Amino acid sequence: MVPASVTVESPAKKTASRRAKTEATIEPLYMSNAPVASDEAPFSFGHLPDPSKWKSAFSFTKEHMARHRYFVARRETAQEIVSKIGLDDAERRGRKVTVVEAYAGPGTITRELMQHPNVERVVALENVTTFLPWLEQLYHDPAMAAHKEKLHILPESGFAWDTYETLVNGGYLAHLENKVPNLGEHAPPMHWDEPSPIVFVAQIPNTVHGEQLYAQLVHAISSGFWLFKYGRVKMVFVCGEAVAVRSLATPQEHKNRAKLGTTVQCLSTPELLIPASDLQPYADYFYPPTPSIGPRVPVTSTFIPNSNISSGLSKRNLCVLSVDPLKKKLVQSRDLDAFEFLTRNLFVLKTKQIAEALKHVVPGAANILKLVSPEHPRMKDHPEQVILPDTPVVDLTNEQWAALAMVFEKWPFRPQNLFEEGRLQRGKNADNQFF
């Protein structure tokens, strides 16, 4: 890790930096003979221009669809992220990995993925025109000649559902046909206990859209949608610290425990690979050096359709979080709607006792607690699922939430339509985004 004392300095502060700024042109470093200033060397990538020219090379405007975008700028950080993904874990038994990388940006992480010996292919998803030409330079950088066959660029957004249909229909995963479930005429059966050869990596925007994407991909674990059709796909995110804090919060952490973390933990094992404190100051690790923070999702909300709504949060810190689907998911697909309904409505009453809170959600719903009481015969074999009526909502464990969703789903008096209009839709929604 780079010492905290190392900072990003303006090229004008040093004579060497001034010289580099004068001599450098907006072309890849592999095409330039201009020296790179010593303070900019940690940010140098052969397929990108001199770091002193990044301000001219990259536009983060709304017109370029790059507002609120960023990318990992320090080479050692990109290397550290790739090293911690687990591409050569013993559980993989030497099988090569295909990485689907959303929000690839100009390819700083892509470059390191391509050079990993256990990576068979990198499918980089990027539709922002300010990044695409530089991402494509990975094909031409002489230093990447031995690895360029691994790279396949799909110029589409990682946020749109159609992109992942193109990923399959366009042949980007053709090398995996008949090797993974549901891909090819002779595809093998699903073996959920084994890790998928597909790994998903994304530098998600620190905005409502980034959080929507994160939440929806986690939900897809239960339903088996998206890339989970092809197995137990591990996901790694560069994301806002607030997302990680909520994803990791336990029932003992009342301030941060909410719907998101409960969902994540019922379906996966989240792990903080690189904490935000190790990626400070921000300008030493990311570009642009001053982040533009977009509107955020309040702690207890599922979606904010209007991207202009802000909750007033201004979290700037970024971290690296992995989400590895559980071999045995606590919430099954048949109970997902009930789980969604209960967590969405009960966490707004998080300080109330569960019996009282259920009365506010659906009249008579408190009766389902009889099915998870210590006296119920089924609870003798599942003591971890027992729920006492006076348990505060925020203190419910993951196992208890899963049990509550299961009995609510079976309750004959539950509402038939569990979702308010406009809150959540199955299938493609009006914006042609996820699920």
N, C-alpha and C positions, 0 to 999 in steps of 0.2 A: 504494500500500500504506500502511496506517495505521502511523505510527511506533510503535516498540516501547514507547515510554514511555506511550502511551495505554492506560489500564487501565479495567476495569469497576469502578466504585465503588458501594458501597452507597448507596441513596437517602437513608439517614439521615445521610450524611456532609456533605451540603450543604443549605443552607436551601431552595434551589430544588427539590431532589429531594424534600425532606420535604413541600413544598407540593404537588408533583405527586402524591405518593403519597396524600396526603389527599384531593385533589380528583378523582383519576382513578377511574373505575368500570370494571367488567369488561364493556366493550362496545368495539366497534371504534373506532379513533381517528377514523374519518370521521364517527362519530355523536357524538363528544365534543368539547366546547369547552375542556376542561381543557388547560392548557399542558403540554408535554413538557419535562422537565428537560434541560438542555443536555448532560449527560453520558449521557443515554439516547437522544438524538436519532439517533445512528448505528444504533440498534436499532429504530427506529420504522418500522412498515409500516402503511399506512392501513387495511388490513382486519383488523389484529390489535389487541388491547388495548394500553394503555400498558405499556411494558416493566416498570414497577414492579409490574404486576399479573400478570405471567406465571406467577409461582409459584402463584397461585390459579387461573389459567386452564388451565394444563397439568399433567396428572398423569402421572408416569412410573412408575407402579406396575405390578406383574405383573397385577393385576386388570384394568387398562386395556389390557393387551397392549402396554404401552409401555416395559417395562423394557429398558434398554440402548439405547433410542432417543435421538436427538438431532436437532437441525436447525441449519442455518446461520443465525445470529442477526444478523450484521452486514450491513446493506444493501449496502455497497460490496463485500463479499466475494461475495454472491450475484450482483452485477453482474459482478464479475471472472470468476467461474466461467462465466457465460453467454457472456461475450465471448471466452473461450478454447476454447469447444466447437468452433468452426469452422462455425457455422451459415451463414455466407456465404462460405465458401472458394471460390476460383476454380474448383476441381474440380466444384463443384455447378452451375456455369453458370446461376446465378440461380434454380434450382428451389427451391420452397418446402419447408420441413422440417416433418415431424410428429414431435413429441417425446413419447415414452412415458416418463413419470417415475415410477419406483417409490420408495416410502418418501417421498412428497411432504411429509409432515408438515403443518404449518399453511400451507404455500404460500409460503415466502420466496423460494425459487428459482423456483417456479412463476410467481410474479408477474413476475419479470424475463424469463422465457421468453415469457410472453404479450405482453410489450411489444416483443419483438424483431421488426423488420420482416420478417425472412425466415422466421418461424415461422407456419405455417398453422394448426396445431392442437397443443394440449397435452392429452394424456390422462394425468391424474394418478391414480396408484394409491395409495389410502390407506384402510385399514380400522380404524384406531385412533380410537375415539370421542372422545378428548381433542383430536384434531387436526381431525377432519372438519368440525365446525361452523365453524371458523375458515377452513379451506380453502374452504368454500362461500361465505364472505363476499366472496370475489373476484368473485362474480357481482353483488354489491350495492354494492361500493365505487364511488362516482361517478367516481373517478379512473381506474377500469378499464373504464368504460362502453364505450369504443371497442374494447376487446379481449376483452370477456367471451364473445363468440361463439366464441373460439378454445378456451375451456376446456371439457373434458369430464371429469367425475370418475367413476372406477370405484371404488366402495367395497369393494375386495378387496385381499388381501395380495400384495405384489410377490414373495413367496417361493413361492407356490403355483402349480403348473402350471395348474390350472383357471382361474386368473385370465387367463392369456394365451389360453386357448381362448375365454373370455368376451369378451376384447378384440376378437377377430375375429367370433365368432358374435353378439355383441351390437351389432355395427355401428359400433364405435368407430373402425374403420379403413375404413369404407364409402366415404369420399371418395377412397380410394386404389385402389378396385376398377378393374381393367383398366388400371391405371397401373404396378403393380409385379407381379413374378412371383408366380404361384400365388394370386392374389387376383382373383376375378371370372371370368366365363365366357370373356372375351376377353383374359385376362392376357398380357402380353408375355413373351418368353423371358427366361431369366436372363442378365444381363450383369454378372458378378461384378466386372469391371474398373471399373465405375461405382459411385460411392457411392450407397447407398440413401437415399431421401428420409426414411427413418425413423432417428431417433437415440434411443438409450436413455440415460437419466440416472437415477442412484440415489444416495441417501445411505444406504449399507448399514450395518447395525449392526456395531459393533466386537466381534463375537462369532463363535462357531463357525458360526452360521447365516448370518451375513453372508459369511464366507469360503467356506462351501459354495456359496452362491448365486453368488459371483464365479467360483469354480472351474468350476462346472457351465455357466455361460454361456460361459465361454471354450472349454470342451470342445465346446459346441454349434456353434462355428464350423466345426469339421472335419466334423461329421456333417450340418450343414445343418438342424438342428432349430430350434425356437423362432422368433424373429423373423428368423433368417437364411434362412428359407424365402422371405422377401420381398426378399432382397438383402444386400449387404455393409453391415450396420448397425454404425455406430460406437457405442461405449459409453463413457460417462464416469461415473466413480465418485468420490464422496466416501467415503473408506475409511481404515482404519487404516494408519499408516505402515509397519507390518510387512508388510502385503500388497504395498505398492508396492515396498519394498526387495527382497522376494523375486521380484517380477515382473520387476524390472529387472536383477537380478544376472547378471553375465556369468561365463563359466567361470574368469576370473581372480579372481573374488570367492568364494573357497572357503567362507567362513563362511555366506554367504547363498544360494549357488547350490544349488537344489534342484528337486524335481519341478515345483512351481508355476511358477517362472520359465521353466524349459525348455519347459513346455507353452504358456505365454503367448507366448513368443518364436517358437515353431515355427508358431504360428497367427496371430499379429498383431504389430503394432508398438505396444508400450506407450510412453507418454510421460507424464512427470510434469508436469502443468500448473501446479500450485501446490504447492511443497514444504511439509512440515510446519513447517519453520523460519519460513515466512512466515505461519503461522497460530498463532503463539504470542504471548502466553500464551493458553491454550485459552479462558478465560472471555471474552476479547475478541472471539471469533469464533463460538462455538457456545453453544447452550442445551440442557440445563441447564449451568451454569458448571462444575459438578463432575461429570465423566463417571462413569458406572457401567460398568465394563469386564467383559464376560462371559467365559466360558470360550473358549479359543482352540484353534486347530488346530496341533499340532506341525509343525515344518518339513517332515518327510518323510512325513506322513500325508495320506491323501485325505479321509477322513471320520472324525468322532467322532459316532456315533449318539446317544450320551447327552450332552445339552447341559449336564449337571452336572459333566462331567469337565473339569478345568482343567489346562493344561500348566504353570501357574506363571508364565506371561508376564503382564505388566501394562502393556503398551504403551498409552498414552493418546493419543498424538499422531495427528492426522488430517491427510490431504492430499487432493489432487485428482489422479486418474489417468485418462488416456484409454487405451482399447484399440481400436485400429483394425485390423480383420481384414486380413491380407495379401492382395494380389491373387492371388498364387501361394502357396498354403499349402504349408509344408514337409511336413506330415503329412496324407495323404489319408484319407478316411473308411474305406477298406478296411484301413488300417494302424493305425487308432486303438486298437483293442483291444490289439494287440501293443505299441504305444507306451505305453499305460497300464500294462500288465503290467511292461514293462521299467523304466520310470522309477520305478514304485512299489517294485519289488524291488531295483533296483540302487543307488538313492540312499541306502539304509540301509547300503550298502557303499561309500560315495563315495570313500574313501581308497584302496581296493584297485585294482589294475590290472584293466582290463576283462576280460581273459582269465580271470583268477582269479575275479572276481566272477560271471561268467556260469556258472562251474562250480557256484557255490553256489545259483544261481537255478534252473537246469534241467540235469541231467546231460547232458553232451555239447553244450551250447549254445555252448561256445567255438568249435565247428567253424564257426559262421556267420561268424566273423571272416575266414575264407578268401574270402568273397564281397565283403569290403570291404578286402581287402589291396591293396598297391600293385601286385602282380603280376596281379590280376584284370583281364581285358580291359576290362570296363565302367568301371573306375576311371580309364582314360586320359582319358575325357571328363568325369570327375567327381572331380578330385583333392581337392576340399573334403570329400568323403565318405569318404576313406581313413581307416581306424582301425588303428593299430598295437596289437599285443597288450599292450604295456606302458603304454598310456595310462591314467592314473588316471580312474576314473569321473567324478569332479568336473570334469575337464578337457575332457570331450567337448563339442564345439560343437553348436549347434542342427542344423546340416546333418548331423553325424555321428550324432546321436540319430535323426534322420529316416531315415537310411540303415540304421541298426541295426534300427529297427522294420520297415522294408520287407523286409529279408532274413530277419528272424525270422518274420514273417508267412508267408513262402514256405517256411520250413524244414519239411520233412515230419514231423519228429519233435517239433515243438512241442506242448505240452499243448493238448488240444482245448477245455478249459474254463480260460480264463485268469484267471478271477475267483473268489476265495474266496467262499463263501456269506456274504452279508451285507455284503460290501465295496462292491459296485457292481452296480446292476441297470439294464437297459435298459427303456424304457417307464416307465409310472407305477409308483412303488414303493409300499410299504405305507403310507407317510405322505402319499401323494398330492402329492409334491413333484417336483422336476425329474428327468426322464429315467429 
